[in-house]
Amino acid sequence: MDLRKSYSLKKHNTFGMDVSCAAYVEYGSVEELVKFFSAGRQYDLPRPFLHIGGGSNLLFTGDFPGTVLHSGIRFISVSDHGVEVGAGTLWDDFCLWCAENGFWGPENLSGIPGETGAAAVQNIGAYGVEFKDLVREVRCFDVVTCSVKTFRQAECRYGYRDSIFKQSAKGRYIVTSVVFNLSSEVSPRLEYGHVKAAVERALSESSKEALTPGIIRSVILGIRDSKLPDPAKIGSAGSFFKNPVVPKVFYEKAEHYAKSKYGQDYEVPHFDAGSGFVKIPAAWLIEQCGWKGYREGNAGVYEKQPLVLVNLTGKAVPDEIVALEKKIAGSVLDLFGIELQPEVEHI
Ligand SMILES: Cc1cc2nc3c(=O)[nH]c(=O)nc-3n(C[C@H](O)[C@H](O)[C@H](O)COP(=O)(O)OP(=O)(O)OC[C@H]3O[C@@H](n4cnc5c(N)ncnc54)[C@H](O)[C@@H]3O)c2cc1C
């Protein structure tokens, strides 16, 4: 168990915010975690408590006055029950391991930053696959009863970037490991047209006949690399806003706006969300308001993807990101009447 006081979180959030917490605890096993809580050690530490992973979906808006917990439980083990992965294992290390060992399942989710425990909380998703499609069980520590509890997939109540761990069970359960259903049978997920085309290109270029999870992983990493900033080079937390789901009338207004600007053939990107609702990509709305590539002080909007707010110089302070967030959301509201909600968790 590693306990630090007045600890810098700069390396623990991909936005690179230079903030600190009053205390930081990293544990290496479930036993250590159980011992820590059963001995009542939490009562000696500053409140509130926050469990973080790699900090890739967090925006610290200032110094954190409480205690930050972090998992050092890192392992991947195979049994008859499935493949179990420690919560502190980097998600992409697991994806790489699967590709190297010929397991199908997470290859489309390759390259998503963060840890496996948080992936279970977030229900991460990309290129037609979500975490929920792969998981069998999520093993947790219950901080209220000081006992371990296993959630079966259906009990996790997964939704779009959502789970019970973000809703009614928030703060109560610490994910300690995840058990996955993986397959060694060839089972590619190529519903996304451009992924399919890129995979076909990769196969013909490499003159390989058999499709492997490793080939799909390489293609996905290539696509991500061309669109998203590498957190090791430019600070960000990925998609900053959720894609709004709005009554159809808002889509019709956006369509009217776009057709009068770009011509009658123009199609506003959208997805039918049922019951008279439509999902409009937040990136499109933000781009229409002229933010793509915008820069203000140390903060900015990524030039290749307007949904990503970035710490351009590495010196941005939380207020600069929050000010930009407000300006962007305000302009989308003014132009389209649509309220954007942050995807990134503000701490
Ligand atoms: C460049 C970039 C690209 C991204 N692309 C994608 C993408 O394609 N798809 C996608 O879905 N997301 C994407 N993200 C968002 C992010 O990577 C995911 O949300 C990821 O799962 C967050 O993991 P983390 O370990 O960094 O968690 P954190 O950001 O540290 O935490 C996220 C949440 O999980 C909780 N948590 C963390 N660990 C535990 C635990 N062990 N037990 C209980 N609660 C815990 C935290 O309290 C917090 O509520 C991207 C982010 C970046 C920076």
PDBQT file of the ligand as one rigid body, heavy atoms in Angstrom, charges set to zero:
ROOT
HETATM    1  C1  LIG A 401      -7.553  10.486 -26.594  1.00  0.00    +0.000 C 
HETATM    2  C2  LIG A 401      -8.730   9.799 -25.926  1.00  0.00    +0.000 A 
HETATM    3  C3  LIG A 401      -9.535   8.954 -26.665  1.00  0.00    +0.000 A 
HETATM    4  C4  LIG A 401     -10.627   8.305 -26.069  1.00  0.00    +0.000 A 
HETATM    5  N1  LIG A 401     -11.395   7.471 -26.834  1.00  0.00    +0.000 NA
HETATM    6  C5  LIG A 401     -12.447   6.829 -26.276  1.00  0.00    +0.000 A 
HETATM    7  C6  LIG A 401     -13.248   5.931 -27.058  1.00  0.00    +0.000 A 
HETATM    8  O1  LIG A 401     -12.995   5.693 -28.241  1.00  0.00    +0.000 OA
HETATM    9  N2  LIG A 401     -14.312   5.340 -26.445  1.00  0.00    +0.000 N 
HETATM   10  C7  LIG A 401     -14.612   5.544 -25.137  1.00  0.00    +0.000 A 
HETATM   11  O2  LIG A 401     -15.581   4.953 -24.647  1.00  0.00    +0.000 OA
HETATM   12  N3  LIG A 401     -13.860   6.382 -24.370  1.00  0.00    +0.000 NA
HETATM   13  C8  LIG A 401     -12.796   7.017 -24.904  1.00  0.00    +0.000 A 
HETATM   14  N4  LIG A 401     -12.034   7.874 -24.139  1.00  0.00    +0.000 N 
HETATM   15  C9  LIG A 401     -12.425   8.146 -22.731  1.00  0.00    +0.000 C 
HETATM   16  C10 LIG A 401     -11.681   7.299 -21.680  1.00  0.00    +0.000 C 
HETATM   17  O3  LIG A 401     -10.489   6.747 -22.201  1.00  0.00    +0.000 OA
HETATM   18  C11 LIG A 401     -12.548   6.160 -21.119  1.00  0.00    +0.000 C 
HETATM   19  O4  LIG A 401     -13.700   6.694 -20.516  1.00  0.00    +0.000 OA
HETATM   20  C12 LIG A 401     -11.797   5.280 -20.116  1.00  0.00    +0.000 C 
HETATM   21  O5  LIG A 401     -12.538   4.125 -19.795  1.00  0.00    +0.000 OA
HETATM   22  C13 LIG A 401     -11.439   6.015 -18.825  1.00  0.00    +0.000 C 
HETATM   23  O6  LIG A 401     -10.539   5.170 -18.127  1.00  0.00    +0.000 OA
HETATM   24  P1  LIG A 401      -9.593   5.703 -16.984  1.00  0.00    +0.000 P 
HETATM   25  O7  LIG A 401      -8.874   4.519 -16.427  1.00  0.00    +0.000 OA
HETATM   26  O8  LIG A 401      -8.743   6.790 -17.470  1.00  0.00    +0.000 OA
HETATM   27  O9  LIG A 401     -10.662   6.207 -15.908  1.00  0.00    +0.000 OA
HETATM   28  P2  LIG A 401     -10.815   7.609 -15.182  1.00  0.00    +0.000 P 
HETATM   29  O10 LIG A 401     -10.993   8.679 -16.195  1.00  0.00    +0.000 OA
HETATM   30  O11 LIG A 401      -9.737   7.771 -14.183  1.00  0.00    +0.000 OA
HETATM   31  O12 LIG A 401     -12.194   7.349 -14.399  1.00  0.00    +0.000 OA
HETATM   32  C14 LIG A 401     -13.406   7.211 -15.110  1.00  0.00    +0.000 C 
HETATM   33  C15 LIG A 401     -14.507   6.851 -14.099  1.00  0.00    +0.000 C 
HETATM   34  O13 LIG A 401     -14.297   5.534 -13.600  1.00  0.00    +0.000 OA
HETATM   35  C16 LIG A 401     -14.201   5.535 -12.154  1.00  0.00    +0.000 C 
HETATM   36  N5  LIG A 401     -13.222   4.488 -11.815  1.00  0.00    +0.000 N 
HETATM   37  C17 LIG A 401     -11.956   4.367 -12.277  1.00  0.00    +0.000 A 
HETATM   38  N6  LIG A 401     -11.411   3.217 -11.818  1.00  0.00    +0.000 NA
HETATM   39  C18 LIG A 401     -12.336   2.619 -11.037  1.00  0.00    +0.000 A 
HETATM   40  C19 LIG A 401     -12.375   1.401 -10.277  1.00  0.00    +0.000 A 
HETATM   41  N7  LIG A 401     -11.353   0.540 -10.247  1.00  0.00    +0.000 N 
HETATM   42  N8  LIG A 401     -13.503   1.127  -9.566  1.00  0.00    +0.000 NA
HETATM   43  C20 LIG A 401     -14.570   1.964  -9.590  1.00  0.00    +0.000 A 
HETATM   44  N9  LIG A 401     -14.599   3.121 -10.288  1.00  0.00    +0.000 NA
HETATM   45  C21 LIG A 401     -13.495   3.442 -11.018  1.00  0.00    +0.000 A 
HETATM   46  C22 LIG A 401     -13.777   6.950 -11.808  1.00  0.00    +0.000 C 
HETATM   47  O14 LIG A 401     -14.167   7.300 -10.509  1.00  0.00    +0.000 OA
HETATM   48  C23 LIG A 401     -14.524   7.757 -12.873  1.00  0.00    +0.000 C 
HETATM   49  O15 LIG A 401     -15.870   7.921 -12.476  1.00  0.00    +0.000 OA
HETATM   50  C24 LIG A 401     -10.919   8.519 -24.695  1.00  0.00    +0.000 A 
HETATM   51  C25 LIG A 401     -10.085   9.366 -23.942  1.00  0.00    +0.000 A 
HETATM   52  C26 LIG A 401      -9.002   9.977 -24.540  1.00  0.00    +0.000 A 
HETATM   53  C27 LIG A 401      -8.099  10.852 -23.718  1.00  0.00    +0.000 C 
ENDROOT
TORSDOF 0
